[in-house]
Structures are given as C-alpha cells and as structure tokens.
Amino acid sequence: MCDAATFMHDMEFDDGLGLGEVHAPTAAACCAQCATAEWAAKGCKWFSFVDAEGKCYLKADETRPLAWKGITSGATTHVRNPM
C-alpha cells in the first residue's frame, strides 16, 4: 500500500489531525506503521516522518502542507496529492 515514489520530501502536513507518534527507521517504515490494521482503524491515511530523529507522526488528514526541510510525508494509499 505504501509507494515510496509518491512520498513528498521536505514537506510537512502541519495541523493535520494527529493520531499518534511512533518511532521508525525510514519513511517507508513510518508509512507501513500507518497502514497497519491498528492505525488504519483509527483513521490513519497520512504520515510525516522526521528523517533525522526517526519520529513518525501518524495523521488522518493532510491539512496545510508546508515546505519543511528534513521531513518526508505521504499517504498509505493513492489519495489526491495535497499540493
């Protein structure tokens, strides 16, 4: 479900409906966390991953995309690009 080719580098979904934070080694692993049955049941469709810290923010929406160096964001499925 996660397609790294669709990830947006240096982009943050600011003010998105945050569902939680987990640690992940890569943006792909962050996306995979969001796609798990547990997080999908909570509404997770989007994520923002802080590359240098391994922090993965799981989100239900992609409100207010902002340019933000060092953050990779994306969706667990092929949803519209917010840009």
PDB file with one MODEL, atoms N, CA, C and O in Angstrom:
MODEL        1
ATOM      1  N   MET A   1       0.807  -1.196   0.000  1.00  0.00           N
ATOM      2  CA  MET A   1       0.000   0.000   0.000  1.00  0.00           C
ATOM      3  C   MET A   1       0.852   1.262   0.000  1.00  0.00           C
ATOM      4  O   MET A   1       0.437   2.269  -0.573  1.00  0.00           O
ATOM      5  N   CYS A   2       1.997   1.246   0.605  1.00  0.00           N
ATOM      6  CA  CYS A   2       2.853   2.425   0.645  1.00  0.00           C
ATOM      7  C   CYS A   2       3.765   2.420  -0.579  1.00  0.00           C
ATOM      8  O   CYS A   2       4.442   1.429  -0.854  1.00  0.00           O
ATOM      9  N   ASP A   3       3.777   3.522  -1.301  1.00  0.00           N
ATOM     10  CA  ASP A   3       4.589   3.645  -2.503  1.00  0.00           C
ATOM     11  C   ASP A   3       5.570   4.798  -2.313  1.00  0.00           C
ATOM     12  O   ASP A   3       5.190   5.964  -2.415  1.00  0.00           O
ATOM     13  N   ALA A   4       6.821   4.474  -2.040  1.00  0.00           N
ATOM     14  CA  ALA A   4       7.837   5.498  -1.763  1.00  0.00           C
ATOM     15  C   ALA A   4       7.983   6.495  -2.910  1.00  0.00           C
ATOM     16  O   ALA A   4       8.425   7.622  -2.684  1.00  0.00           O
ATOM     17  N   ALA A   5       7.628   6.115  -4.112  1.00  0.00           N
ATOM     18  CA  ALA A   5       7.720   7.029  -5.252  1.00  0.00           C
ATOM     19  C   ALA A   5       6.752   8.203  -5.109  1.00  0.00           C
ATOM     20  O   ALA A   5       6.927   9.231  -5.764  1.00  0.00           O
ATOM     21  N   THR A   6       5.734   8.059  -4.262  1.00  0.00           N
ATOM     22  CA  THR A   6       4.755   9.134  -4.079  1.00  0.00           C
ATOM     23  C   THR A   6       5.040   9.990  -2.845  1.00  0.00           C
ATOM     24  O   THR A   6       4.332  10.967  -2.602  1.00  0.00           O
ATOM     25  N   PHE A   7       6.056   9.644  -2.069  1.00  0.00           N
ATOM     26  CA  PHE A   7       6.376  10.413  -0.870  1.00  0.00           C
ATOM     27  C   PHE A   7       6.854  11.807  -1.255  1.00  0.00           C
ATOM     28  O   PHE A   7       7.513  11.986  -2.279  1.00  0.00           O
ATOM     29  N   MET A   8       6.518  12.785  -0.431  1.00  0.00           N
ATOM     30  CA  MET A   8       6.913  14.172  -0.658  1.00  0.00           C
ATOM     31  C   MET A   8       8.029  14.524   0.318  1.00  0.00           C
ATOM     32  O   MET A   8       7.835  14.518   1.534  1.00  0.00           O
ATOM     33  N   HIS A   9       9.196  14.830  -0.231  1.00  0.00           N
ATOM     34  CA  HIS A   9      10.357  15.156   0.597  1.00  0.00           C
ATOM     35  C   HIS A   9      10.366  16.645   0.926  1.00  0.00           C
ATOM     36  O   HIS A   9       9.955  17.487   0.128  1.00  0.00           O
ATOM     37  N   ASP A  10      10.849  16.936   2.130  1.00  0.00           N
ATOM     38  CA  ASP A  10      10.893  18.317   2.629  1.00  0.00           C
ATOM     39  C   ASP A  10       9.493  18.934   2.657  1.00  0.00           C
ATOM     40  O   ASP A  10       9.294  20.084   2.264  1.00  0.00           O
ATOM     41  N   MET A  11       8.532  18.144   3.132  1.00  0.00           N
ATOM     42  CA  MET A  11       7.130  18.557   3.216  1.00  0.00           C
ATOM     43  C   MET A  11       6.519  18.030   4.508  1.00  0.00           C
ATOM     44  O   MET A  11       6.706  16.866   4.863  1.00  0.00           O
ATOM     45  N   GLU A  12       5.792  18.888   5.204  1.00  0.00           N
ATOM     46  CA  GLU A  12       5.107  18.526   6.450  1.00  0.00           C
ATOM     47  C   GLU A  12       3.625  18.813   6.300  1.00  0.00           C
ATOM     48  O   GLU A  12       3.247  19.818   5.699  1.00  0.00           O
ATOM     49  N   PHE A  13       2.791  17.952   6.832  1.00  0.00           N
ATOM     50  CA  PHE A  13       1.353  18.201   6.880  1.00  0.00           C
ATOM     51  C   PHE A  13       1.048  18.837   8.228  1.00  0.00           C
ATOM     52  O   PHE A  13       0.666  18.147   9.174  1.00  0.00           O
ATOM     53  N   ASP A  14       1.213  20.124   8.314  1.00  0.00           N
ATOM     54  CA  ASP A  14       1.011  20.869   9.547  1.00  0.00           C
ATOM     55  C   ASP A  14      -0.469  20.951   9.875  1.00  0.00           C
ATOM     56  O   ASP A  14      -1.303  21.078   8.979  1.00  0.00           O
ATOM     57  N   ASP A  15      -0.790  20.879  11.136  1.00  0.00           N
ATOM     58  CA  ASP A  15      -2.173  20.949  11.621  1.00  0.00           C
ATOM     59  C   ASP A  15      -3.031  19.769  11.192  1.00  0.00           C
ATOM     60  O   ASP A  15      -4.251  19.807  11.354  1.00  0.00           O
ATOM     61  N   GLY A  16      -2.419  18.722  10.648  1.00  0.00           N
ATOM     62  CA  GLY A  16      -3.196  17.529  10.319  1.00  0.00           C
ATOM     63  C   GLY A  16      -3.726  16.897  11.597  1.00  0.00           C
ATOM     64  O   GLY A  16      -3.150  17.072  12.671  1.00  0.00           O
ATOM     65  N   LEU A  17      -4.813  16.169  11.480  1.00  0.00           N
ATOM     66  CA  LEU A  17      -5.395  15.507  12.636  1.00  0.00           C
ATOM     67  C   LEU A  17      -4.448  14.418  13.107  1.00  0.00           C
ATOM     68  O   LEU A  17      -4.420  13.323  12.546  1.00  0.00           O
ATOM     69  N   GLY A  18      -3.678  14.719  14.132  1.00  0.00           N
ATOM     70  CA  GLY A  18      -2.680  13.788  14.632  1.00  0.00           C
ATOM     71  C   GLY A  18      -3.311  12.644  15.406  1.00  0.00           C
ATOM     72  O   GLY A  18      -4.161  12.847  16.273  1.00  0.00           O
ATOM     73  N   LEU A  19      -2.880  11.450  15.076  1.00  0.00           N
ATOM     74  CA  LEU A  19      -3.398  10.252  15.742  1.00  0.00           C
ATOM     75  C   LEU A  19      -2.400   9.675  16.737  1.00  0.00           C
ATOM     76  O   LEU A  19      -2.772   8.963  17.669  1.00  0.00           O
ATOM     77  N   GLY A  20      -1.132   9.993  16.524  1.00  0.00           N
ATOM     78  CA  GLY A  20      -0.118   9.464  17.421  1.00  0.00           C
ATOM     79  C   GLY A  20       1.260   9.578  16.816  1.00  0.00           C
ATOM     80  O   GLY A  20       1.432   9.981  15.665  1.00  0.00           O
ATOM     81  N   GLU A  21       2.237   9.213  17.622  1.00  0.00           N
ATOM     82  CA  GLU A  21       3.643   9.262  17.210  1.00  0.00           C
ATOM     83  C   GLU A  21       4.281   7.915  17.513  1.00  0.00           C
ATOM     84  O   GLU A  21       4.082   7.355  18.592  1.00  0.00           O
ATOM     85  N   VAL A  22       5.043   7.400  16.565  1.00  0.00           N
ATOM     86  CA  VAL A  22       5.797   6.160  16.753  1.00  0.00           C
ATOM     87  C   VAL A  22       7.209   6.391  16.232  1.00  0.00           C
ATOM     88  O   VAL A  22       7.465   7.378  15.542  1.00  0.00           O
ATOM     89  N   HIS A  23       8.108   5.502  16.553  1.00  0.00           N
ATOM     90  CA  HIS A  23       9.465   5.574  16.020  1.00  0.00           C
ATOM     91  C   HIS A  23       9.567   4.630  14.836  1.00  0.00           C
ATOM     92  O   HIS A  23       8.979   3.548  14.834  1.00  0.00           O
ATOM     93  N   ALA A  24      10.320   5.052  13.828  1.00  0.00           N
ATOM     94  CA  ALA A  24      10.523   4.238  12.636  1.00  0.00           C
ATOM     95  C   ALA A  24      11.904   4.566  12.067  1.00  0.00           C
ATOM     96  O   ALA A  24      12.373   5.696  12.204  1.00  0.00           O
ATOM     97  N   PRO A  25      12.558   3.593  11.429  1.00  0.00           N
ATOM     98  CA  PRO A  25      13.890   3.851  10.880  1.00  0.00           C
ATOM     99  C   PRO A  25      13.877   4.606   9.545  1.00  0.00           C
ATOM    100  O   PRO A  25      14.867   5.241   9.180  1.00  0.00           O
ATOM    101  N   THR A  26      12.758   4.535   8.822  1.00  0.00           N
ATOM    102  CA  THR A  26      12.669   5.157   7.499  1.00  0.00           C
ATOM    103  C   THR A  26      11.253   5.673   7.265  1.00  0.00           C
ATOM    104  O   THR A  26      10.324   5.329   7.995  1.00  0.00           O
ATOM    105  N   ALA A  27      11.104   6.503   6.238  1.00  0.00           N
ATOM    106  CA  ALA A  27       9.770   6.978   5.863  1.00  0.00           C
ATOM    107  C   ALA A  27       8.889   5.813   5.418  1.00  0.00           C
ATOM    108  O   ALA A  27       7.690   5.802   5.698  1.00  0.00           O
ATOM    109  N   ALA A  28       9.469   4.839   4.731  1.00  0.00           N
ATOM    110  CA  ALA A  28       8.695   3.675   4.279  1.00  0.00           C
ATOM    111  C   ALA A  28       8.172   2.887   5.482  1.00  0.00           C
ATOM    112  O   ALA A  28       7.034   2.419   5.468  1.00  0.00           O
ATOM    113  N   ALA A  29       8.995   2.739   6.520  1.00  0.00           N
ATOM    114  CA  ALA A  29       8.557   2.041   7.730  1.00  0.00           C
ATOM    115  C   ALA A  29       7.490   2.850   8.451  1.00  0.00           C
ATOM    116  O   ALA A  29       6.571   2.279   9.038  1.00  0.00           O
ATOM    117  N   CYS A  30       7.600   4.164   8.414  1.00  0.00           N
ATOM    118  CA  CYS A  30       6.587   5.038   9.009  1.00  0.00           C
ATOM    119  C   CYS A  30       5.249   4.830   8.307  1.00  0.00           C
ATOM    120  O   CYS A  30       4.214   4.661   8.952  1.00  0.00           O
ATOM    121  N   CYS A  31       5.286   4.846   6.986  1.00  0.00           N
ATOM    122  CA  CYS A  31       4.070   4.622   6.202  1.00  0.00           C
ATOM    123  C   CYS A  31       3.470   3.252   6.521  1.00  0.00           C
ATOM    124  O   CYS A  31       2.256   3.115   6.670  1.00  0.00           O
ATOM    125  N   ALA A  32       4.330   2.250   6.622  1.00  0.00           N
ATOM    126  CA  ALA A  32       3.860   0.890   6.932  1.00  0.00           C
ATOM    127  C   ALA A  32       3.166   0.844   8.288  1.00  0.00           C
ATOM    128  O   ALA A  32       2.184   0.121   8.456  1.00  0.00           O
ATOM    129  N   GLN A  33       3.671   1.613   9.264  1.00  0.00           N
ATOM    130  CA  GLN A  33       3.021   1.677  10.578  1.00  0.00           C
ATOM    131  C   GLN A  33       1.601   2.223  10.439  1.00  0.00           C
ATOM    132  O   GLN A  33       0.654   1.686  11.015  1.00  0.00           O
ATOM    133  N   CYS A  34       1.471   3.304   9.662  1.00  0.00           N
ATOM    134  CA  CYS A  34       0.160   3.923   9.452  1.00  0.00           C
ATOM    135  C   CYS A  34      -0.807   2.945   8.790  1.00  0.00           C
ATOM    136  O   CYS A  34      -2.008   2.972   9.059  1.00  0.00           O
ATOM    137  N   ALA A  35      -0.279   2.088   7.927  1.00  0.00           N
ATOM    138  CA  ALA A  35      -1.113   1.147   7.177  1.00  0.00           C
ATOM    139  C   ALA A  35      -1.502  -0.101   7.963  1.00  0.00           C
ATOM    140  O   ALA A  35      -2.302  -0.903   7.480  1.00  0.00           O
ATOM    141  N   THR A  36      -0.952  -0.282   9.167  1.00  0.00           N
ATOM    142  CA  THR A  36      -1.310  -1.466   9.946  1.00  0.00           C
ATOM    143  C   THR A  36      -2.794  -1.418  10.323  1.00  0.00           C
ATOM    144  O   THR A  36      -3.400  -0.347  10.357  1.00  0.00           O
ATOM    145  N   ALA A  37      -3.353  -2.556  10.596  1.00  0.00           N
ATOM    146  CA  ALA A  37      -4.775  -2.637  10.961  1.00  0.00           C
ATOM    147  C   ALA A  37      -5.080  -1.752  12.171  1.00  0.00           C
ATOM    148  O   ALA A  37      -6.120  -1.094  12.217  1.00  0.00           O
ATOM    149  N   GLU A  38      -4.176  -1.740  13.143  1.00  0.00           N
ATOM    150  CA  GLU A  38      -4.390  -0.948  14.361  1.00  0.00           C
ATOM    151  C   GLU A  38      -4.555   0.539  14.043  1.00  0.00           C
ATOM    152  O   GLU A  38      -5.517   1.168  14.484  1.00  0.00           O
ATOM    153  N   TRP A  39      -3.609   1.101  13.272  1.00  0.00           N
ATOM    154  CA  TRP A  39      -3.655   2.536  12.988  1.00  0.00           C
ATOM    155  C   TRP A  39      -4.684   2.870  11.911  1.00  0.00           C
ATOM    156  O   TRP A  39      -5.305   3.932  11.962  1.00  0.00           O
ATOM    157  N   ALA A  40      -4.869   1.991  10.952  1.00  0.00           N
ATOM    158  CA  ALA A  40      -5.889   2.229   9.917  1.00  0.00           C
ATOM    159  C   ALA A  40      -7.275   2.301  10.557  1.00  0.00           C
ATOM    160  O   ALA A  40      -8.113   3.094  10.129  1.00  0.00           O
ATOM    161  N   ALA A  41      -7.521   1.484  11.572  1.00  0.00           N
ATOM    162  CA  ALA A  41      -8.814   1.512  12.270  1.00  0.00           C
ATOM    163  C   ALA A  41      -9.033   2.838  12.986  1.00  0.00           C
ATOM    164  O   ALA A  41     -10.173   3.234  13.230  1.00  0.00           O
ATOM    165  N   LYS A  42      -7.947   3.523  13.321  1.00  0.00           N
ATOM    166  CA  LYS A  42      -8.045   4.833  13.972  1.00  0.00           C
ATOM    167  C   LYS A  42      -8.161   5.960  12.943  1.00  0.00           C
ATOM    168  O   LYS A  42      -8.307   7.128  13.304  1.00  0.00           O
ATOM    169  N   GLY A  43      -8.095   5.597  11.655  1.00  0.00           N
ATOM    170  CA  GLY A  43      -8.243   6.588  10.592  1.00  0.00           C
ATOM    171  C   GLY A  43      -6.953   7.038   9.948  1.00  0.00           C
ATOM    172  O   GLY A  43      -6.957   8.006   9.187  1.00  0.00           O
ATOM    173  N   CYS A  44      -5.844   6.366  10.228  1.00  0.00           N
ATOM    174  CA  CYS A  44      -4.562   6.795   9.671  1.00  0.00           C
ATOM    175  C   CYS A  44      -4.526   6.608   8.159  1.00  0.00           C
ATOM    176  O   CYS A  44      -4.746   5.509   7.651  1.00  0.00           O
ATOM    177  N   LYS A  45      -4.245   7.702   7.448  1.00  0.00           N
ATOM    178  CA  LYS A  45      -4.081   7.676   5.999  1.00  0.00           C
ATOM    179  C   LYS A  45      -2.818   8.416   5.575  1.00  0.00           C
ATOM    180  O   LYS A  45      -2.305   8.179   4.481  1.00  0.00           O
ATOM    181  N   TRP A  46      -2.321   9.288   6.404  1.00  0.00           N
ATOM    182  CA  TRP A  46      -1.193  10.156   6.086  1.00  0.00           C
ATOM    183  C   TRP A  46      -0.144  10.075   7.188  1.00  0.00           C
ATOM    184  O   TRP A  46      -0.446   9.710   8.324  1.00  0.00           O
ATOM    185  N   PHE A  47       1.087  10.420   6.837  1.00  0.00           N
ATOM    186  CA  PHE A  47       2.157  10.441   7.833  1.00  0.00           C
ATOM    187  C   PHE A  47       3.136  11.560   7.507  1.00  0.00           C
ATOM    188  O   PHE A  47       3.221  12.018   6.367  1.00  0.00           O
ATOM    189  N   SER A  48       3.866  11.989   8.517  1.00  0.00           N
ATOM    190  CA  SER A  48       5.020  12.871   8.359  1.00  0.00           C
ATOM    191  C   SER A  48       6.141  12.259   9.170  1.00  0.00           C
ATOM    192  O   SER A  48       5.972  11.957  10.352  1.00  0.00           O
ATOM    193  N   PHE A  49       7.287  12.076   8.536  1.00  0.00           N
ATOM    194  CA  PHE A  49       8.436  11.408   9.147  1.00  0.00           C
ATOM    195  C   PHE A  49       9.594  12.390   9.258  1.00  0.00           C
ATOM    196  O   PHE A  49      10.024  12.965   8.258  1.00  0.00           O
ATOM    197  N   VAL A  50      10.101  12.582  10.483  1.00  0.00           N
ATOM    198  CA  VAL A  50      11.254  13.455  10.716  1.00  0.00           C
ATOM    199  C   VAL A  50      12.503  12.605  10.496  1.00  0.00           C
ATOM    200  O   VAL A  50      12.876  11.785  11.334  1.00  0.00           O
ATOM    201  N   ASP A  51      13.137  12.825   9.348  1.00  0.00           N
ATOM    202  CA  ASP A  51      14.235  11.969   8.909  1.00  0.00           C
ATOM    203  C   ASP A  51      15.350  11.825   9.945  1.00  0.00           C
ATOM    204  O   ASP A  51      15.768  10.704  10.234  1.00  0.00           O
ATOM    205  N   ALA A  52      15.834  12.917  10.503  1.00  0.00           N
ATOM    206  CA  ALA A  52      16.995  12.886  11.400  1.00  0.00           C
ATOM    207  C   ALA A  52      16.695  12.270  12.761  1.00  0.00           C
ATOM    208  O   ALA A  52      17.609  11.806  13.443  1.00  0.00           O
ATOM    209  N   GLU A  53      15.438  12.257  13.162  1.00  0.00           N
ATOM    210  CA  GLU A  53      15.076  11.790  14.502  1.00  0.00           C
ATOM    211  C   GLU A  53      14.373  10.438  14.526  1.00  0.00           C
ATOM    212  O   GLU A  53      14.230   9.833  15.588  1.00  0.00           O
ATOM    213  N   GLY A  54      13.935   9.962  13.367  1.00  0.00           N
ATOM    214  CA  GLY A  54      13.211   8.701  13.331  1.00  0.00           C
ATOM    215  C   GLY A  54      11.836   8.791  13.957  1.00  0.00           C
ATOM    216  O   GLY A  54      11.282   7.787  14.404  1.00  0.00           O
ATOM    217  N   LYS A  55      11.275  10.013  13.989  1.00  0.00           N
ATOM    218  CA  LYS A  55       9.928  10.198  14.542  1.00  0.00           C
ATOM    219  C   LYS A  55       8.909  10.137  13.417  1.00  0.00           C
ATOM    220  O   LYS A  55       9.090  10.726  12.351  1.00  0.00           O
ATOM    221  N   CYS A  56       7.852   9.420  13.679  1.00  0.00           N
ATOM    222  CA  CYS A  56       6.810   9.194  12.695  1.00  0.00           C
ATOM    223  C   CYS A  56       5.485   9.690  13.268  1.00  0.00           C
ATOM    224  O   CYS A  56       4.985   9.158  14.259  1.00  0.00           O
ATOM    225  N   TYR A  57       4.929  10.709  12.634  1.00  0.00           N
ATOM    226  CA  TYR A  57       3.654  11.276  13.075  1.00  0.00           C
ATOM    227  C   TYR A  57       2.546  10.742  12.178  1.00  0.00           C
ATOM    228  O   TYR A  57       2.565  10.948  10.964  1.00  0.00           O
ATOM    229  N   LEU A  58       1.600  10.068  12.769  1.00  0.00           N
ATOM    230  CA  LEU A  58       0.509   9.435  12.036  1.00  0.00           C
ATOM    231  C   LEU A  58      -0.697  10.362  12.039  1.00  0.00           C
ATOM    232  O   LEU A  58      -1.046  10.935  13.072  1.00  0.00           O
ATOM    233  N   LYS A  59      -1.338  10.509  10.867  1.00  0.00           N
ATOM    234  CA  LYS A  59      -2.392  11.516  10.715  1.00  0.00           C
ATOM    235  C   LYS A  59      -3.574  10.993   9.908  1.00  0.00           C
ATOM    236  O   LYS A  59      -3.439  10.096   9.075  1.00  0.00           O
ATOM    237  N   ALA A  60      -4.724  11.576  10.179  1.00  0.00           N
ATOM    238  CA  ALA A  60      -5.939  11.199   9.463  1.00  0.00           C
ATOM    239  C   ALA A  60      -6.195  12.098   8.259  1.00  0.00           C
ATOM    240  O   ALA A  60      -7.006  11.766   7.394  1.00  0.00           O
ATOM    241  N   ASP A  61      -5.502  13.241   8.201  1.00  0.00           N
ATOM    242  CA  ASP A  61      -5.683  14.138   7.055  1.00  0.00           C
ATOM    243  C   ASP A  61      -4.370  14.847   6.742  1.00  0.00           C
ATOM    244  O   ASP A  61      -3.362  14.649   7.420  1.00  0.00           O
ATOM    245  N   GLU A  62      -4.403  15.670   5.710  1.00  0.00           N
ATOM    246  CA  GLU A  62      -3.182  16.323   5.244  1.00  0.00           C
ATOM    247  C   GLU A  62      -3.338  17.843   5.209  1.00  0.00           C
ATOM    248  O   GLU A  62      -2.858  18.505   4.289  1.00  0.00           O
ATOM    249  N   THR A  63      -4.003  18.378   6.208  1.00  0.00           N
ATOM    250  CA  THR A  63      -4.273  19.803   6.287  1.00  0.00           C
ATOM    251  C   THR A  63      -2.986  20.621   6.237  1.00  0.00           C
ATOM    252  O   THR A  63      -1.992  20.260   6.868  1.00  0.00           O
ATOM    253  N   ARG A  64      -3.004  21.689   5.510  1.00  0.00           N
ATOM    254  CA  ARG A  64      -1.944  22.688   5.425  1.00  0.00           C
ATOM    255  C   ARG A  64      -0.554  22.121   5.137  1.00  0.00           C
ATOM    256  O   ARG A  64       0.308  22.152   6.015  1.00  0.00           O
ATOM    257  N   PRO A  65      -0.314  21.602   3.927  1.00  0.00           N
ATOM    258  CA  PRO A  65       1.036  21.146   3.607  1.00  0.00           C
ATOM    259  C   PRO A  65       2.007  22.326   3.567  1.00  0.00           C
ATOM    260  O   PRO A  65       1.719  23.359   2.961  1.00  0.00           O
ATOM    261  N   LEU A  66       3.152  22.161   4.214  1.00  0.00           N
ATOM    262  CA  LEU A  66       4.162  23.211   4.291  1.00  0.00           C
ATOM    263  C   LEU A  66       5.527  22.650   3.902  1.00  0.00           C
ATOM    264  O   LEU A  66       5.841  21.497   4.198  1.00  0.00           O
ATOM    265  N   ALA A  67       6.328  23.469   3.243  1.00  0.00           N
ATOM    266  CA  ALA A  67       7.705  23.079   2.967  1.00  0.00           C
ATOM    267  C   ALA A  67       8.446  23.035   4.307  1.00  0.00           C
ATOM    268  O   ALA A  67       8.399  23.996   5.075  1.00  0.00           O
ATOM    269  N   TRP A  68       9.128  21.922   4.587  1.00  0.00           N
ATOM    270  CA  TRP A  68       9.834  21.772   5.849  1.00  0.00           C
ATOM    271  C   TRP A  68      11.003  20.814   5.633  1.00  0.00           C
ATOM    272  O   TRP A  68      10.812  19.607   5.489  1.00  0.00           O
ATOM    273  N   LYS A  69      12.190  21.356   5.613  1.00  0.00           N
ATOM    274  CA  LYS A  69      13.386  20.564   5.336  1.00  0.00           C
ATOM    275  C   LYS A  69      13.546  19.432   6.345  1.00  0.00           C
ATOM    276  O   LYS A  69      13.387  19.624   7.551  1.00  0.00           O
ATOM    277  N   GLY A  70      13.863  18.251   5.825  1.00  0.00           N
ATOM    278  CA  GLY A  70      14.145  17.114   6.689  1.00  0.00           C
ATOM    279  C   GLY A  70      12.934  16.291   7.077  1.00  0.00           C
ATOM    280  O   GLY A  70      13.047  15.367   7.883  1.00  0.00           O
ATOM    281  N   ILE A  71      11.765  16.612   6.511  1.00  0.00           N
ATOM    282  CA  ILE A  71      10.556  15.840   6.802  1.00  0.00           C
ATOM    283  C   ILE A  71      10.039  15.229   5.504  1.00  0.00           C
ATOM    284  O   ILE A  71       9.965  15.898   4.474  1.00  0.00           O
ATOM    285  N   THR A  72       9.690  13.967   5.569  1.00  0.00           N
ATOM    286  CA  THR A  72       9.100  13.263   4.438  1.00  0.00           C
ATOM    287  C   THR A  72       7.669  12.922   4.799  1.00  0.00           C
ATOM    288  O   THR A  72       7.411  12.369   5.868  1.00  0.00           O
ATOM    289  N   SER A  73       6.740  13.245   3.920  1.00  0.00           N
ATOM    290  CA  SER A  73       5.321  12.975   4.172  1.00  0.00           C
ATOM    291  C   SER A  73       4.724  12.202   3.015  1.00  0.00           C
ATOM    292  O   SER A  73       5.251  12.206   1.903  1.00  0.00           O
ATOM    293  N   GLY A  74       3.625  11.545   3.293  1.00  0.00           N
ATOM    294  CA  GLY A  74       2.955  10.788   2.258  1.00  0.00           C
ATOM    295  C   GLY A  74       1.691  10.143   2.760  1.00  0.00           C
ATOM    296  O   GLY A  74       1.228  10.404   3.870  1.00  0.00           O
ATOM    297  N   ALA A  75       1.141   9.288   1.911  1.00  0.00           N
ATOM    298  CA  ALA A  75      -0.117   8.621   2.203  1.00  0.00           C
ATOM    299  C   ALA A  75       0.068   7.111   2.116  1.00  0.00           C
ATOM    300  O   ALA A  75       0.976   6.616   1.447  1.00  0.00           O
ATOM    301  N   THR A  76      -0.811   6.393   2.805  1.00  0.00           N
ATOM    302  CA  THR A  76      -0.729   4.926   2.778  1.00  0.00           C
ATOM    303  C   THR A  76      -1.353   4.362   1.518  1.00  0.00           C
ATOM    304  O   THR A  76      -1.071   3.222   1.150  1.00  0.00           O
ATOM    305  N   THR A  77      -2.187   5.128   0.852  1.00  0.00           N
ATOM    306  CA  THR A  77      -2.837   4.685  -0.381  1.00  0.00           C
ATOM    307  C   THR A  77      -2.723   5.787  -1.415  1.00  0.00           C
ATOM    308  O   THR A  77      -2.199   6.863  -1.125  1.00  0.00           O
ATOM    309  N   HIS A  78      -3.195   5.534  -2.586  1.00  0.00           N
ATOM    310  CA  HIS A  78      -3.161   6.539  -3.641  1.00  0.00           C
ATOM    311  C   HIS A  78      -4.344   7.492  -3.450  1.00  0.00           C
ATOM    312  O   HIS A  78      -5.431   7.285  -3.988  1.00  0.00           O
ATOM    313  N   VAL A  79      -4.096   8.527  -2.677  1.00  0.00           N
ATOM    314  CA  VAL A  79      -5.094   9.569  -2.466  1.00  0.00           C
ATOM    315  C   VAL A  79      -4.595  10.822  -3.171  1.00  0.00           C
ATOM    316  O   VAL A  79      -3.444  10.878  -3.603  1.00  0.00           O
ATOM    317  N   ARG A  80      -5.428  11.792  -3.283  1.00  0.00           N
ATOM    318  CA  ARG A  80      -5.024  13.003  -4.008  1.00  0.00           C
ATOM    319  C   ARG A  80      -3.804  13.654  -3.367  1.00  0.00           C
ATOM    320  O   ARG A  80      -3.639  13.623  -2.147  1.00  0.00           O
ATOM    321  N   ASN A  81      -2.970  14.230  -4.185  1.00  0.00           N
ATOM    322  CA  ASN A  81      -1.807  14.961  -3.705  1.00  0.00           C
ATOM    323  C   ASN A  81      -2.287  16.313  -3.225  1.00  0.00           C
ATOM    324  O   ASN A  81      -2.972  17.010  -3.973  1.00  0.00           O
ATOM    325  N   PRO A  82      -1.954  16.716  -2.001  1.00  0.00           N
ATOM    326  CA  PRO A  82      -2.466  17.967  -1.456  1.00  0.00           C
ATOM    327  C   PRO A  82      -1.857  19.215  -2.081  1.00  0.00           C
ATOM    328  O   PRO A  82      -2.316  20.322  -1.800  1.00  0.00           O
ATOM    329  N   MET A  83      -0.859  19.070  -2.900  1.00  0.00           N
ATOM    330  CA  MET A  83      -0.204  20.238  -3.484  1.00  0.00           C
ATOM    331  C   MET A  83      -0.945  20.699  -4.702  1.00  0.00           C
ATOM    332  O   MET A  83      -0.544  21.676  -5.335  1.00  0.00           O
TER     333      MET A  83
ENDMDL
END
